[in-house]
Amino acid sequence: MSQIVQVRLGEYREVGFYSLNDLACDRGDYVILEVEHSSEFGQVVSSISAVCPTKVAGKVSGRILRKVTEGDLRQIANNRTKVQDAINACMGKINDCQLQMNIVKAEYTFDSSKIFFFFLADGRIDFRNLVKDLAKVFRMRIELKQIGVRDKAKIIGGYGVCGRELCCSSYLKGFHPLSVKMAKEQGLPLNPSRISGVCGRIKCCMAYEFQVYKELSKDLPHVGDKMIMDDGKGRVIDVNILKRLVTIDLGEGKIVKTAFPVNA
């Protein structure tokens, strides 16, 4: 059975499973792949041992032909030089068709048999005529991909308020579901400017420790709960989940803190 690794196609596209065919590859290597009868380039984003062949049966999208050579790198660099001209031509056709869409990035496949245009739009766009016009200009296959603001941040890149490179553009293989509940469960202020990333959506890091906080807070009271203490009745005004420390207002300016033990 062939060994399987995960590879990100091109620079901006999806991560998929590809067979190695006894080729020695490590995480981070750039490779040339055969995908749907065309040649693509991509980067290995997993180790061989991290992917179980039996769990990805039927999900393999192609095979890795070789690691990139000096000639391959020159071809990739040459494709990049053509991208801006492709974007300008596409924007011209978009204006001619009077479509409400904005091109974010474009990318050629390794063998230049196809070009991808990534665009933002407020709603669904009927771009069938646009594709026909672009095919006449470029004389190759055209694919338009509508993306969201999170995808845009991933493609363009940048730095978060933490000072580190954006998670989505540095190492995340895909996006996971996010909700305000994740911030609430972790006791974070529900201020959009505090819990939103540069894309304007909830920060990806809100999900990293969510399950830990959720588990630790199971037996803790919530802010606003009423509690009976030795000193009288009070209301919970603060909960420190990690320290398991609850602050209670007993009234008349009397504030007490009590620690909750960890359940075995």
C-alpha atoms as an extended CHARMM CRD file, in Angstrom:
* protein
*
       264  EXT
         1         1  MET       CA              0.0000000000        0.0000000000        0.0000000000  PROA      1               0.0000000000
         2         2  SER       CA              1.3410000000        3.4630000000       -0.9330000000  PROA      2               0.0000000000
         3         3  GLN       CA              2.2230000000        5.8550000000        1.8330000000  PROA      3               0.0000000000
         4         4  ILE       CA              0.0050000000        8.9250000000        2.1470000000  PROA      4               0.0000000000
         5         5  VAL       CA              0.8250000000       12.5170000000        3.1040000000  PROA      5               0.0000000000
         6         6  GLN       CA             -1.1050000000       15.7690000000        3.1710000000  PROA      6               0.0000000000
         7         7  VAL       CA             -0.1040000000       18.4240000000        0.6570000000  PROA      7               0.0000000000
         8         8  ARG       CA             -1.2820000000       22.0110000000        0.1650000000  PROA      8               0.0000000000
         9         9  LEU       CA             -1.7700000000       22.6260000000       -3.5430000000  PROA      9               0.0000000000
        10        10  GLY       CA             -0.0510000000       25.7000000000       -4.9070000000  PROA      10              0.0000000000
        11        11  GLU       CA              0.1990000000       28.6250000000       -2.5460000000  PROA      11              0.0000000000
        12        12  TYR       CA             -3.4260000000       29.3610000000       -1.6960000000  PROA      12              0.0000000000
        13        13  ARG       CA             -5.4650000000       26.2520000000       -2.2880000000  PROA      13              0.0000000000
        14        14  GLU       CA             -6.8060000000       23.3690000000       -0.2450000000  PROA      14              0.0000000000
        15        15  VAL       CA             -4.9380000000       20.6280000000        1.6160000000  PROA      15              0.0000000000
        16        16  GLY       CA             -5.5200000000       17.1120000000        0.2950000000  PROA      16              0.0000000000
        17        17  PHE       CA             -4.2080000000       13.5680000000        0.5720000000  PROA      17              0.0000000000
        18        18  TYR       CA             -1.6600000000       12.3320000000       -1.9710000000  PROA      18              0.0000000000
        19        19  SER       CA              0.2280000000        9.0840000000       -2.4090000000  PROA      19              0.0000000000
        20        20  LEU       CA              4.0110000000        9.0220000000       -2.1410000000  PROA      20              0.0000000000
        21        21  ASN       CA              4.7640000000        5.9030000000       -4.1970000000  PROA      21              0.0000000000
        22        22  ASP       CA              7.9270000000        5.1490000000       -2.1700000000  PROA      22              0.0000000000
        23        23  LEU       CA              9.2710000000        8.7020000000       -2.6100000000  PROA      23              0.0000000000
        24        24  ALA       CA             11.0760000000       10.0300000000        0.4910000000  PROA      24              0.0000000000
        25        25  CYS       CA              9.4590000000       13.3030000000        1.5900000000  PROA      25              0.0000000000
        26        26  ASP       CA              9.4350000000       15.2930000000        4.8100000000  PROA      26              0.0000000000
        27        27  ARG       CA              7.0790000000       17.9080000000        6.1740000000  PROA      27              0.0000000000
        28        28  GLY       CA              7.8460000000       21.2490000000        4.5160000000  PROA      28              0.0000000000
        29        29  ASP       CA              9.1970000000       19.7810000000        1.2540000000  PROA      29              0.0000000000
        30        30  TYR       CA              7.9570000000       21.2820000000       -2.0140000000  PROA      30              0.0000000000
        31        31  VAL       CA              6.8580000000       18.6790000000       -4.5330000000  PROA      31              0.0000000000
        32        32  ILE       CA              5.4220000000       18.2200000000       -8.0150000000  PROA      32              0.0000000000
        33        33  LEU       CA              2.1790000000       16.2610000000       -8.1650000000  PROA      33              0.0000000000
        34        34  GLU       CA             -0.0620000000       14.6660000000      -10.7460000000  PROA      34              0.0000000000
        35        35  VAL       CA             -3.6360000000       15.8380000000      -10.1690000000  PROA      35              0.0000000000
        36        36  GLU       CA             -6.4820000000       15.2400000000      -12.6360000000  PROA      36              0.0000000000
        37        37  HSD       CA             -4.0860000000       14.6250000000      -15.5280000000  PROA      37              0.0000000000
        38        38  SER       CA             -2.2070000000       17.9040000000      -14.9560000000  PROA      38              0.0000000000
        39        39  SER       CA              0.9690000000       18.8380000000      -13.0920000000  PROA      39              0.0000000000
        40        40  GLU       CA              0.7150000000       20.8350000000       -9.8810000000  PROA      40              0.0000000000
        41        41  PHE       CA              3.1790000000       22.0020000000       -7.2510000000  PROA      41              0.0000000000
        42        42  GLY       CA              2.5560000000       21.9890000000       -3.5230000000  PROA      42              0.0000000000
        43        43  GLN       CA              4.0450000000       21.7080000000       -0.0640000000  PROA      43              0.0000000000
        44        44  VAL       CA              3.9410000000       18.6680000000        2.2120000000  PROA      44              0.0000000000
        45        45  VAL       CA              2.1930000000       19.6900000000        5.4550000000  PROA      45              0.0000000000
        46        46  SER       CA              2.1760000000       16.3910000000        7.3700000000  PROA      46              0.0000000000
        47        47  SER       CA              4.5370000000       13.6160000000        8.2640000000  PROA      47              0.0000000000
        48        48  ILE       CA              3.9780000000       10.1560000000        6.8090000000  PROA      48              0.0000000000
        49        49  SER       CA              3.2350000000        8.6670000000       10.2190000000  PROA      49              0.0000000000
        50        50  ALA       CA              0.5260000000       11.2830000000       10.8810000000  PROA      50              0.0000000000
        51        51  VAL       CA             -1.7280000000        9.9520000000        8.1260000000  PROA      51              0.0000000000
        52        52  CYS       CA             -3.3900000000        6.5470000000        8.3700000000  PROA      52              0.0000000000
        53        53  PRO       CA             -3.9520000000        5.1040000000        4.8510000000  PROA      53              0.0000000000
        54        54  THR       CA             -7.0460000000        3.1560000000        5.9380000000  PROA      54              0.0000000000
        55        55  LYS       CA             -8.7490000000        6.3330000000        7.2110000000  PROA      55              0.0000000000
        56        56  VAL       CA             -8.2430000000        8.2420000000        3.9800000000  PROA      56              0.0000000000
        57        57  ALA       CA             -9.2590000000        5.4910000000        1.5750000000  PROA      57              0.0000000000
        58        58  GLY       CA            -11.1130000000        7.0820000000       -1.3220000000  PROA      58              0.0000000000
        59        59  LYS       CA             -9.9000000000       10.5830000000       -0.4120000000  PROA      59              0.0000000000
        60        60  VAL       CA             -6.5570000000       10.4640000000       -2.2180000000  PROA      60              0.0000000000
        61        61  SER       CA             -6.5650000000       13.2070000000       -4.8810000000  PROA      61              0.0000000000
        62        62  GLY       CA             -3.4300000000       12.2590000000       -6.8090000000  PROA      62              0.0000000000
        63        63  ARG       CA              0.1820000000       11.2450000000       -6.4750000000  PROA      63              0.0000000000
        64        64  ILE       CA              3.4940000000       12.9430000000       -5.8470000000  PROA      64              0.0000000000
        65        65  LEU       CA              5.8360000000       12.6790000000       -8.8040000000  PROA      65              0.0000000000
        66        66  ARG       CA              9.0350000000       14.1690000000       -7.3380000000  PROA      66              0.0000000000
        67        67  LYS       CA             10.5410000000       16.8170000000       -5.1510000000  PROA      67              0.0000000000
        68        68  VAL       CA             10.9630000000       20.1600000000       -6.8750000000  PROA      68              0.0000000000
        69        69  THR       CA             14.1480000000       20.6720000000       -8.8810000000  PROA      69              0.0000000000
        70        70  GLU       CA             15.9520000000       23.9160000000       -9.7800000000  PROA      70              0.0000000000
        71        71  GLY       CA             14.1320000000       23.8420000000      -13.1120000000  PROA      71              0.0000000000
        72        72  ASP       CA             10.7950000000       23.4200000000      -11.3470000000  PROA      72              0.0000000000
        73        73  LEU       CA             11.5050000000       26.4220000000       -9.1060000000  PROA      73              0.0000000000
        74        74  ARG       CA             12.2660000000       28.5610000000      -12.1620000000  PROA      74              0.0000000000
        75        75  GLN       CA              8.9540000000       27.4680000000      -13.7120000000  PROA      75              0.0000000000
        76        76  ILE       CA              7.0630000000       28.3480000000      -10.5110000000  PROA      76              0.0000000000
        77        77  ALA       CA              8.7850000000       31.7550000000      -10.3600000000  PROA      77              0.0000000000
        78        78  ASN       CA              7.9050000000       32.3750000000      -14.0140000000  PROA      78              0.0000000000
        79        79  ASN       CA              4.2490000000       31.5680000000      -13.3130000000  PROA      79              0.0000000000
        80        80  ARG       CA              4.2460000000       34.0890000000      -10.4640000000  PROA      80              0.0000000000
        81        81  THR       CA              5.4860000000       36.8530000000      -12.7480000000  PROA      81              0.0000000000
        82        82  LYS       CA              2.4230000000       36.3650000000      -14.9730000000  PROA      82              0.0000000000
        83        83  VAL       CA             -0.1130000000       36.6070000000      -12.1560000000  PROA      83              0.0000000000
        84        84  GLN       CA             -0.5070000000       40.4060000000      -11.9540000000  PROA      84              0.0000000000
        85        85  ASP       CA             -1.1130000000       40.6810000000      -15.6950000000  PROA      85              0.0000000000
        86        86  ALA       CA             -3.7400000000       37.9400000000      -15.3610000000  PROA      86              0.0000000000
        87        87  ILE       CA             -5.4580000000       39.8140000000      -12.5150000000  PROA      87              0.0000000000
        88        88  ASN       CA             -5.4910000000       43.0590000000      -14.5120000000  PROA      88              0.0000000000
        89        89  ALA       CA             -7.0010000000       41.2900000000      -17.5280000000  PROA      89              0.0000000000
        90        90  CYS       CA             -9.6150000000       39.6260000000      -15.3530000000  PROA      90              0.0000000000
        91        91  MET       CA            -10.5810000000       42.9000000000      -13.6490000000  PROA      91              0.0000000000
        92        92  GLY       CA            -11.0150000000       44.4710000000      -17.0880000000  PROA      92              0.0000000000
        93        93  LYS       CA            -13.4330000000       41.7240000000      -18.1030000000  PROA      93              0.0000000000
        94        94  ILE       CA            -15.2660000000       42.0220000000      -14.7700000000  PROA      94              0.0000000000
        95        95  ASN       CA            -15.8160000000       45.7360000000      -15.4260000000  PROA      95              0.0000000000
        96        96  ASP       CA            -17.0320000000       44.9700000000      -18.9490000000  PROA      96              0.0000000000
        97        97  CYS       CA            -19.5490000000       42.4700000000      -17.5180000000  PROA      97              0.0000000000
        98        98  GLN       CA            -20.4740000000       44.9020000000      -14.7000000000  PROA      98              0.0000000000
        99        99  LEU       CA            -20.0960000000       42.2230000000      -12.0270000000  PROA      99              0.0000000000
       100       100  GLN       CA            -19.8670000000       43.1260000000       -8.3380000000  PROA      100             0.0000000000
       101       101  MET       CA            -16.7880000000       41.0920000000       -7.4540000000  PROA      101             0.0000000000
       102       102  ASN       CA            -13.2170000000       41.8120000000       -6.4360000000  PROA      102             0.0000000000
       103       103  ILE       CA            -10.2280000000       39.6400000000       -7.3840000000  PROA      103             0.0000000000
       104       104  VAL       CA             -7.9990000000       38.8990000000       -4.3760000000  PROA      104             0.0000000000
       105       105  LYS       CA             -5.3610000000       36.6490000000       -5.9170000000  PROA      105             0.0000000000
       106       106  ALA       CA             -4.6880000000       34.4890000000       -8.9580000000  PROA      106             0.0000000000
       107       107  GLU       CA             -2.5800000000       31.3930000000       -9.4160000000  PROA      107             0.0000000000
       108       108  TYR       CA             -1.3970000000       29.2610000000      -12.3330000000  PROA      108             0.0000000000
       109       109  THR       CA             -1.0440000000       25.5130000000      -12.0730000000  PROA      109             0.0000000000
       110       110  PHE       CA              2.5400000000       24.3060000000      -12.4170000000  PROA      110             0.0000000000
       111       111  ASP       CA              2.1010000000       23.3170000000      -16.0730000000  PROA      111             0.0000000000
       112       112  SER       CA              0.1340000000       26.5170000000      -16.8640000000  PROA      112             0.0000000000
       113       113  SER       CA             -2.8040000000       24.4800000000      -18.1120000000  PROA      113             0.0000000000
       114       114  LYS       CA             -5.2010000000       26.2330000000      -15.7570000000  PROA      114             0.0000000000
       115       115  ILE       CA             -5.5020000000       29.4890000000      -13.8530000000  PROA      115             0.0000000000
       116       116  PHE       CA             -7.4240000000       30.0920000000      -10.6400000000  PROA      116             0.0000000000
       117       117  PHE       CA             -8.9520000000       33.4500000000       -9.7150000000  PROA      117             0.0000000000
       118       118  PHE       CA             -9.9500000000       33.9440000000       -6.0730000000  PROA      118             0.0000000000
       119       119  PHE       CA            -12.5840000000       36.6270000000       -5.5560000000  PROA      119             0.0000000000
       120       120  LEU       CA            -14.7520000000       38.2780000000       -2.9150000000  PROA      120             0.0000000000
       121       121  ALA       CA            -18.4080000000       39.1410000000       -3.4610000000  PROA      121             0.0000000000
       122       122  ASP       CA            -21.3440000000       39.9780000000       -1.2200000000  PROA      122             0.0000000000
       123       123  GLY       CA            -23.6050000000       37.3440000000       -2.7650000000  PROA      123             0.0000000000
       124       124  ARG       CA            -23.7590000000       34.7050000000       -5.4660000000  PROA      124             0.0000000000
       125       125  ILE       CA            -22.3170000000       35.7790000000       -8.8120000000  PROA      125             0.0000000000
       126       126  ASP       CA            -23.2690000000       34.4260000000      -12.2190000000  PROA      126             0.0000000000
       127       127  PHE       CA            -19.8320000000       34.4450000000      -13.8380000000  PROA      127             0.0000000000
       128       128  ARG       CA            -20.4570000000       31.9950000000      -16.6870000000  PROA      128             0.0000000000
       129       129  ASN       CA            -19.9900000000       34.6300000000      -19.3860000000  PROA      129             0.0000000000
       130       130  LEU       CA            -16.9070000000       35.9320000000      -17.6010000000  PROA      130             0.0000000000
       131       131  VAL       CA            -15.3300000000       32.4620000000      -17.6770000000  PROA      131             0.0000000000
       132       132  LYS       CA            -15.9820000000       32.2240000000      -21.4330000000  PROA      132             0.0000000000
       133       133  ASP       CA            -14.3850000000       35.6210000000      -22.0160000000  PROA      133             0.0000000000
       134       134  LEU       CA            -11.3420000000       34.7410000000      -19.9020000000  PROA      134             0.0000000000
       135       135  ALA       CA            -10.9130000000       31.4060000000      -21.6820000000  PROA      135             0.0000000000
       136       136  LYS       CA            -10.6890000000       33.2860000000      -24.9940000000  PROA      136             0.0000000000
       137       137  VAL       CA             -8.0450000000       35.6070000000      -23.5530000000  PROA      137             0.0000000000
       138       138  PHE       CA             -5.8370000000       33.0180000000      -21.8230000000  PROA      138             0.0000000000
       139       139  ARG       CA             -6.6200000000       29.9740000000      -23.9870000000  PROA      139             0.0000000000
       140       140  MET       CA             -6.5410000000       27.6680000000      -20.9890000000  PROA      140             0.0000000000
       141       141  ARG       CA             -8.9320000000       26.3280000000      -18.3790000000  PROA      141             0.0000000000
       142       142  ILE       CA            -10.3140000000       28.9640000000      -16.0090000000  PROA      142             0.0000000000
       143       143  GLU       CA            -11.6290000000       28.4430000000      -12.4880000000  PROA      143             0.0000000000
       144       144  LEU       CA            -13.1590000000       31.2070000000      -10.3860000000  PROA      144             0.0000000000
       145       145  LYS       CA            -13.3230000000       30.5440000000       -6.6590000000  PROA      145             0.0000000000
       146       146  GLN       CA            -15.4740000000       32.6930000000       -4.3990000000  PROA      146             0.0000000000
       147       147  ILE       CA            -13.8710000000       33.0480000000       -0.9790000000  PROA      147             0.0000000000
       148       148  GLY       CA            -14.7850000000       34.6100000000        2.3630000000  PROA      148             0.0000000000
       149       149  VAL       CA            -12.9720000000       37.1620000000        4.4970000000  PROA      149             0.0000000000
       150       150  ARG       CA            -11.2230000000       34.4220000000        6.4760000000  PROA      150             0.0000000000
       151       151  ASP       CA             -9.8800000000       32.9470000000        3.2370000000  PROA      151             0.0000000000
       152       152  LYS       CA             -8.7250000000       36.4160000000        2.1820000000  PROA      152             0.0000000000
       153       153  ALA       CA             -6.7300000000       36.8090000000        5.4000000000  PROA      153             0.0000000000
       154       154  LYS       CA             -5.2140000000       33.3660000000        4.8370000000  PROA      154             0.0000000000
       155       155  ILE       CA             -4.1570000000       34.2460000000        1.2820000000  PROA      155             0.0000000000
       156       156  ILE       CA             -2.8430000000       37.7490000000        1.9550000000  PROA      156             0.0000000000
       157       157  GLY       CA             -1.2530000000       36.9560000000        5.3280000000  PROA      157             0.0000000000
       158       158  GLY       CA             -0.3130000000       39.3350000000        8.1220000000  PROA      158             0.0000000000
       159       159  TYR       CA              0.1930000000       39.4870000000       11.8790000000  PROA      159             0.0000000000
       160       160  GLY       CA             -2.2610000000       39.2640000000       14.7400000000  PROA      160             0.0000000000
       161       161  VAL       CA             -2.4340000000       41.3930000000       17.8840000000  PROA      161             0.0000000000
       162       162  CYS       CA             -0.3050000000       38.7190000000       19.5560000000  PROA      162             0.0000000000
       163       163  GLY       CA              2.5770000000       39.7430000000       17.3060000000  PROA      163             0.0000000000
       164       164  ARG       CA              2.7740000000       36.3940000000       15.5550000000  PROA      164             0.0000000000
       165       165  GLU       CA              2.0120000000       35.5200000000       11.9410000000  PROA      165             0.0000000000
       166       166  LEU       CA             -1.6620000000       34.7410000000       11.3690000000  PROA      166             0.0000000000
       167       167  CYS       CA             -2.4740000000       31.1390000000       12.2940000000  PROA      167             0.0000000000
       168       168  CYS       CA             -4.5190000000       30.6640000000        9.1110000000  PROA      168             0.0000000000
       169       169  SER       CA             -1.6480000000       31.6790000000        6.8260000000  PROA      169             0.0000000000
       170       170  SER       CA              1.1720000000       30.0250000000        8.7620000000  PROA      170             0.0000000000
       171       171  TYR       CA              0.1640000000       26.5100000000        9.7900000000  PROA      171             0.0000000000
       172       172  LEU       CA             -3.5780000000       25.8020000000        9.8960000000  PROA      172             0.0000000000
       173       173  LYS       CA             -4.6220000000       23.2640000000        7.2680000000  PROA      173             0.0000000000
       174       174  GLY       CA             -8.2190000000       24.4170000000        7.2610000000  PROA      174             0.0000000000
       175       175  PHE       CA            -10.7810000000       26.4660000000        9.1660000000  PROA      175             0.0000000000
       176       176  HSD       CA            -12.7670000000       25.1060000000       12.0890000000  PROA      176             0.0000000000
       177       177  PRO       CA            -16.2010000000       26.3170000000       13.2540000000  PROA      177             0.0000000000
       178       178  LEU       CA            -16.1060000000       29.2980000000       15.6370000000  PROA      178             0.0000000000
       179       179  SER       CA            -18.7120000000       30.9880000000       17.7950000000  PROA      179             0.0000000000
       180       180  VAL       CA            -19.0400000000       33.7060000000       20.4230000000  PROA      180             0.0000000000
       181       181  LYS       CA            -19.8370000000       30.9140000000       22.8880000000  PROA      181             0.0000000000
       182       182  MET       CA            -16.1790000000       29.9130000000       22.8330000000  PROA      182             0.0000000000
       183       183  ALA       CA            -15.1290000000       33.3180000000       24.1570000000  PROA      183             0.0000000000
       184       184  LYS       CA            -17.9600000000       33.3260000000       26.6870000000  PROA      184             0.0000000000
       185       185  GLU       CA            -17.0310000000       29.8950000000       28.0460000000  PROA      185             0.0000000000
       186       186  GLN       CA            -13.4560000000       31.1040000000       28.5840000000  PROA      186             0.0000000000
       187       187  GLY       CA            -14.5830000000       34.1600000000       30.5160000000  PROA      187             0.0000000000
       188       188  LEU       CA            -13.3040000000       36.5750000000       27.8750000000  PROA      188             0.0000000000
       189       189  PRO       CA            -14.8780000000       40.0070000000       27.3820000000  PROA      189             0.0000000000
       190       190  LEU       CA            -17.4730000000       39.8450000000       24.6160000000  PROA      190             0.0000000000
       191       191  ASN       CA            -16.0440000000       42.9160000000       22.9370000000  PROA      191             0.0000000000
       192       192  PRO       CA            -15.8330000000       42.4490000000       19.1500000000  PROA      192             0.0000000000
       193       193  SER       CA            -12.5360000000       44.3390000000       18.9850000000  PROA      193             0.0000000000
       194       194  ARG       CA            -11.0250000000       41.9700000000       21.5680000000  PROA      194             0.0000000000
       195       195  ILE       CA            -12.1790000000       38.6320000000       20.1940000000  PROA      195             0.0000000000
       196       196  SER       CA            -12.0360000000       39.3720000000       16.4500000000  PROA      196             0.0000000000
       197       197  GLY       CA             -9.0380000000       38.8200000000       14.1970000000  PROA      197             0.0000000000
       198       198  VAL       CA             -7.8020000000       40.9740000000       11.3140000000  PROA      198             0.0000000000
       199       199  CYS       CA            -10.4250000000       39.3240000000        9.0900000000  PROA      199             0.0000000000
       200       200  GLY       CA            -13.2180000000       40.7120000000       11.2750000000  PROA      200             0.0000000000
       201       201  ARG       CA            -14.3190000000       37.2400000000       12.3480000000  PROA      201             0.0000000000
       202       202  ILE       CA            -13.7480000000       35.5010000000       15.6870000000  PROA      202             0.0000000000
       203       203  LYS       CA            -10.0820000000       34.6710000000       16.2140000000  PROA      203             0.0000000000
       204       204  CYS       CA             -9.0690000000       31.1110000000       15.3330000000  PROA      204             0.0000000000
       205       205  CYS       CA             -7.2690000000       30.8500000000       18.6890000000  PROA      205             0.0000000000
       206       206  MET       CA            -10.6300000000       31.0350000000       20.4870000000  PROA      206             0.0000000000
       207       207  ALA       CA            -11.0020000000       27.3260000000       19.6850000000  PROA      207             0.0000000000
       208       208  TYR       CA             -7.5860000000       26.1730000000       20.8970000000  PROA      208             0.0000000000
       209       209  GLU       CA             -8.3880000000       25.9460000000       24.6210000000  PROA      209             0.0000000000
       210       210  PHE       CA            -12.1680000000       25.9060000000       24.3970000000  PROA      210             0.0000000000
       211       211  GLN       CA            -12.5610000000       22.2200000000       25.3200000000  PROA      211             0.0000000000
       212       212  VAL       CA            -10.2010000000       22.5920000000       28.3070000000  PROA      212             0.0000000000
       213       213  TYR       CA            -12.1260000000       25.5740000000       29.6650000000  PROA      213             0.0000000000
       214       214  LYS       CA            -15.4250000000       23.8190000000       28.9990000000  PROA      214             0.0000000000
       215       215  GLU       CA            -14.3030000000       20.7590000000       30.9790000000  PROA      215             0.0000000000
       216       216  LEU       CA            -12.8510000000       22.7670000000       33.8890000000  PROA      216             0.0000000000
       217       217  SER       CA            -15.9500000000       24.9660000000       34.2310000000  PROA      217             0.0000000000
       218       218  LYS       CA            -18.4690000000       22.1120000000       34.4110000000  PROA      218             0.0000000000
       219       219  ASP       CA            -18.8160000000       22.2220000000       38.2010000000  PROA      219             0.0000000000
       220       220  LEU       CA            -18.2160000000       25.9530000000       38.6420000000  PROA      220             0.0000000000
       221       221  PRO       CA            -20.9830000000       28.5450000000       39.1520000000  PROA      221             0.0000000000
       222       222  HSD       CA            -21.5890000000       31.2520000000       36.5700000000  PROA      222             0.0000000000
       223       223  VAL       CA            -21.4880000000       35.0130000000       36.9330000000  PROA      223             0.0000000000
       224       224  GLY       CA            -24.8610000000       36.1110000000       38.2870000000  PROA      224             0.0000000000
       225       225  ASP       CA            -25.5840000000       32.8370000000       40.1450000000  PROA      225             0.0000000000
       226       226  LYS       CA            -26.7590000000       33.1280000000       43.7430000000  PROA      226             0.0000000000
       227       227  MET       CA            -24.8010000000       31.2670000000       46.4100000000  PROA      227             0.0000000000
       228       228  ILE       CA            -25.2040000000       30.5910000000       50.1190000000  PROA      228             0.0000000000
       229       229  MET       CA            -21.9880000000       31.1080000000       52.0630000000  PROA      229             0.0000000000
       230       230  ASP       CA            -21.1610000000       30.8600000000       55.7580000000  PROA      230             0.0000000000
       231       231  ASP       CA            -21.3650000000       34.6460000000       55.8860000000  PROA      231             0.0000000000
       232       232  GLY       CA            -24.7310000000       34.8190000000       54.1590000000  PROA      232             0.0000000000
       233       233  LYS       CA            -26.2690000000       34.8550000000       50.6880000000  PROA      233             0.0000000000
       234       234  GLY       CA            -24.4070000000       36.3830000000       47.7970000000  PROA      234             0.0000000000
       235       235  ARG       CA            -24.1100000000       36.7290000000       44.0420000000  PROA      235             0.0000000000
       236       236  VAL       CA            -21.2260000000       35.5360000000       41.8710000000  PROA      236             0.0000000000
       237       237  ILE       CA            -19.5160000000       38.5160000000       40.2190000000  PROA      237             0.0000000000
       238       238  ASP       CA            -16.3900000000       36.8380000000       38.8060000000  PROA      238             0.0000000000
       239       239  VAL       CA            -15.1250000000       33.3400000000       37.9720000000  PROA      239             0.0000000000
       240       240  ASN       CA            -11.4740000000       32.4860000000       37.3000000000  PROA      240             0.0000000000
       241       241  ILE       CA            -11.7690000000       29.1310000000       35.5660000000  PROA      241             0.0000000000
       242       242  LEU       CA             -8.0860000000       28.1700000000       35.5320000000  PROA      242             0.0000000000
       243       243  LYS       CA             -7.5140000000       29.0830000000       39.1870000000  PROA      243             0.0000000000
       244       244  ARG       CA            -11.0040000000       27.7840000000       40.0510000000  PROA      244             0.0000000000
       245       245  LEU       CA            -11.5100000000       30.9040000000       42.1160000000  PROA      245             0.0000000000
       246       246  VAL       CA            -15.0030000000       32.4070000000       42.5020000000  PROA      246             0.0000000000
       247       247  THR       CA            -15.6320000000       35.9680000000       43.6920000000  PROA      247             0.0000000000
       248       248  ILE       CA            -18.9260000000       36.5590000000       45.5310000000  PROA      248             0.0000000000
       249       249  ASP       CA            -20.6360000000       39.8210000000       46.4780000000  PROA      249             0.0000000000
       250       250  LEU       CA            -22.4090000000       39.4090000000       49.8220000000  PROA      250             0.0000000000
       251       251  GLY       CA            -23.7980000000       42.9290000000       49.7970000000  PROA      251             0.0000000000
       252       252  GLU       CA            -22.9950000000       46.0370000000       51.8270000000  PROA      252             0.0000000000
       253       253  GLY       CA            -19.5310000000       46.1600000000       50.2620000000  PROA      253             0.0000000000
       254       254  LYS       CA            -18.5080000000       42.7030000000       51.4860000000  PROA      254             0.0000000000
       255       255  ILE       CA            -16.6580000000       40.6800000000       48.8370000000  PROA      255             0.0000000000
       256       256  VAL       CA            -15.3400000000       37.1610000000       49.4190000000  PROA      256             0.0000000000
       257       257  LYS       CA            -13.3800000000       34.7430000000       47.2890000000  PROA      257             0.0000000000
       258       258  THR       CA            -13.6450000000       30.9910000000       47.4920000000  PROA      258             0.0000000000
       259       259  ALA       CA            -11.6550000000       28.2640000000       45.7950000000  PROA      259             0.0000000000
       260       260  PHE       CA            -13.3120000000       25.2110000000       44.2740000000  PROA      260             0.0000000000
       261       261  PRO       CA            -11.3710000000       21.9500000000       44.4150000000  PROA      261             0.0000000000
       262       262  VAL       CA            -10.8300000000       19.9190000000       41.2550000000  PROA      262             0.0000000000
       263       263  ASN       CA            -13.1590000000       16.9430000000       41.1190000000  PROA      263             0.0000000000
       264       264  ALA       CA            -11.3270000000       13.6310000000       40.9260000000  PROA      264             0.0000000000
